[in-house]
């Protein structure tokens, strides 16, 4: 009897198809900025997002691990320079996230 109850409860739970990597507000902000640009440097994203260096770096690492962002580091006249690019997988993930959110919001009563 316990397993039927558990099964019925799990059937009633909403099926969440949300990409949790992108859903986090700071990462969503980063991805949306990169979506409209070919690439951006770290300092530009830092100023646009209002995040701290450490926080931005941490979120970029998570996006890179997910395959959504490419991070290119180089030195220009002995000064570190980091360029960021949204990958095709990142673009697709954002579009899927957008479609899912639009679908969920369209289901709300007026």
Secondary structure, DSSP 8 states (H G I E B T S, - for coil): -HHHHHHHHHHHS------HHHHSHHHHHHHHHHHTSS-EEHHHHHHHH---HHHHHHHHHHHHHTTSEEEEEEEETTEEEEEEEE-HHHHHHHHHHHHHHHHHHHTS--
